[in-house]
């Protein structure tokens, strides 16, 4: 029985050494991956990204509104189409910024909130100037809050399911 214990201990100790060795290699690989990610992320100016995202959002909403106006679509349907455009833009930005630009998560969400909420406010100001209905003034209060909640919802879903390492 003494030999069996020794044999078991030696096998167990060898497997522990192998496991520790593999864990150290995995840790080094992870550190190298994070360093590469940080190096890639430093190439992008976040102010430029905010500006580009802001312009894309405003231009997209303008195009959707112009197409809807050209085809005599009701205002409520145009608003729904604009919200679909915003949802598509949020998803595209979150995916692109994480997987292609390798930005840190904090920066991704700060950029999206700054650029997209500002674009919502600007589009509401344009609606006030051109539509001039009472409900448009209500949108000045409601739409930015809804949009922040939408960003938080998609951000939490992406963080939970897609951004896992």
C-alpha positions as CSV (number, residue, x, y, z in Angstrom):
1,X,0.0,0.0,0.0
2,X,2.9,2.3,0.7
3,X,4.1,1.9,-3.0
4,X,0.6,2.7,-4.2
5,X,0.6,6.0,-2.3
6,X,4.0,6.9,-3.6
7,X,3.0,6.1,-7.1
8,X,-0.2,8.1,-6.8
9,X,1.6,11.1,-5.2
10,X,4.2,11.2,-8.0
11,X,1.5,11.1,-10.7
12,X,-0.5,13.8,-8.9
13,X,2.6,16.0,-8.5
14,X,3.6,15.7,-12.1
15,X,0.1,16.7,-13.3
16,X,0.2,19.7,-10.9
17,X,3.5,20.8,-12.4
18,X,2.1,20.4,-15.9
19,X,-1.0,22.3,-15.0
20,X,1.0,25.2,-13.4
21,X,3.3,25.3,-16.5
22,X,0.2,25.5,-18.8
23,X,-1.4,28.2,-16.6
24,X,1.8,30.3,-16.8
25,X,1.9,29.9,-20.6
26,X,-1.7,31.0,-20.8
27,X,-1.1,34.0,-18.6
28,X,1.8,35.1,-20.8
29,X,-0.3,34.6,-23.9
30,X,-3.1,36.7,-22.4
31,X,-0.7,39.4,-21.4
32,X,0.8,39.5,-24.9
33,X,-2.7,39.7,-26.4
34,X,-3.7,42.6,-24.1
35,X,-0.5,44.5,-24.9
36,X,-1.1,44.0,-28.7
37,X,-4.7,45.2,-28.2
38,X,-3.5,48.3,-26.3
39,X,-1.0,49.1,-29.0
40,X,-3.6,48.8,-31.7
41,X,-6.1,50.9,-29.7
42,X,-3.7,53.8,-29.3
43,X,-3.8,54.6,-33.0
44,X,-7.3,55.9,-32.9
45,X,-8.3,59.4,-31.7
46,X,-11.5,59.1,-29.7
47,X,-12.5,62.7,-30.6
48,X,-12.3,61.8,-34.3
49,X,-14.4,58.7,-33.7
50,X,-17.0,60.8,-31.8
51,X,-17.1,63.3,-34.6
52,X,-17.4,60.6,-37.3
53,X,-20.1,58.7,-35.4
54,X,-22.0,61.9,-34.8
55,X,-21.9,62.8,-38.5
56,X,-23.0,59.3,-39.6
57,X,-25.9,59.4,-37.2
58,X,-27.1,62.8,-38.3
59,X,-26.7,62.0,-42.0
60,X,-28.5,58.7,-41.7
61,X,-31.4,60.3,-39.9
62,X,-31.5,63.0,-42.5
63,X,-31.6,60.4,-45.3
64,X,-34.3,58.4,-43.6
65,X,-36.4,61.5,-43.0
66,X,-35.9,62.7,-46.6
67,X,-36.8,59.3,-48.1
68,X,-39.9,59.1,-45.8
69,X,-40.9,62.6,-46.8
70,X,-40.4,61.9,-50.5
71,X,-42.6,58.8,-50.4
72,X,-45.3,60.5,-48.2
73,X,-44.7,58.3,-45.2
74,X,-46.5,59.3,-42.0
75,X,-44.4,61.0,-39.3
76,X,-44.8,58.2,-36.8
77,X,-43.5,55.6,-39.3
78,X,-40.5,57.9,-40.1
79,X,-39.8,58.1,-36.4
80,X,-39.9,54.3,-36.1
81,X,-37.5,54.0,-39.1
82,X,-35.2,56.5,-37.5
83,X,-35.1,54.4,-34.3
84,X,-34.3,51.3,-36.4
85,X,-31.5,53.3,-38.0
86,X,-30.2,54.2,-34.5
87,X,-30.4,50.6,-33.3
88,X,-28.5,49.4,-36.4
89,X,-25.9,52.2,-35.9
90,X,-25.4,51.3,-32.2
91,X,-24.9,47.6,-33.0
92,X,-22.5,48.3,-35.9
93,X,-20.5,50.7,-33.8
94,X,-20.2,48.4,-30.8
95,X,-19.1,45.5,-32.9
96,X,-16.7,47.5,-35.1
97,X,-15.1,49.4,-32.2
98,X,-14.5,46.3,-30.1
99,X,-13.4,43.8,-32.7
100,X,-11.8,46.0,-35.4
101,X,-10.5,49.0,-33.5
102,X,-9.8,47.1,-30.3
103,X,-10.9,49.9,-28.0
104,X,-11.4,49.3,-24.3
105,X,-15.0,48.9,-23.2
106,X,-15.1,52.1,-21.1
107,X,-14.0,54.2,-24.1
108,X,-16.5,52.4,-26.4
109,X,-19.5,53.3,-24.2
110,X,-18.3,56.8,-23.4
111,X,-17.9,57.5,-27.1
112,X,-21.3,56.1,-28.0
113,X,-23.1,58.1,-25.3
114,X,-21.3,61.4,-26.2
115,X,-21.7,61.0,-30.0
116,X,-25.1,59.4,-30.3
117,X,-26.9,61.4,-27.6
118,X,-25.5,64.6,-29.1
119,X,-26.8,63.6,-32.5
120,X,-30.2,62.9,-31.0
121,X,-30.3,66.3,-29.5
122,X,-29.3,68.0,-32.8
123,X,-31.9,66.0,-34.7
124,X,-34.5,67.1,-32.2
125,X,-33.5,70.7,-32.7
126,X,-33.9,70.2,-36.5
127,X,-37.3,68.7,-35.9
128,X,-38.3,71.7,-33.7
129,X,-37.3,74.0,-36.5
130,X,-39.0,72.1,-39.4
131,X,-42.0,70.3,-37.8
132,X,-42.9,72.6,-35.0
133,X,-45.4,70.4,-33.2
134,X,-46.0,70.1,-29.5
135,X,-44.8,66.5,-29.3
136,X,-41.5,67.5,-30.8
137,X,-40.8,69.6,-27.7
138,X,-41.5,66.5,-25.5
139,X,-39.0,64.6,-27.6
140,X,-36.3,67.0,-26.4
141,X,-36.8,65.5,-22.9
142,X,-37.6,61.9,-23.7
143,X,-35.5,60.8,-26.6
144,X,-32.0,61.4,-25.0
145,X,-33.1,59.4,-22.0
146,X,-34.5,56.6,-24.1
147,X,-31.3,56.6,-26.2
148,X,-29.0,56.3,-23.1
149,X,-31.2,53.4,-21.9
150,X,-30.9,51.8,-25.3
151,X,-27.1,52.2,-25.3
152,X,-27.1,50.7,-21.8
153,X,-29.3,47.8,-22.9
154,X,-27.2,46.9,-25.9
155,X,-24.0,47.5,-24.0
156,X,-25.0,45.2,-21.2
157,X,-26.0,42.5,-23.7
158,X,-22.8,42.9,-25.7
159,X,-20.7,42.8,-22.5
160,X,-22.5,39.8,-21.2
161,X,-22.6,37.6,-24.3
162,X,-20.3,38.9,-27.0
163,X,-17.3,40.8,-25.4
164,X,-16.4,37.8,-23.2
165,X,-12.7,36.9,-23.4
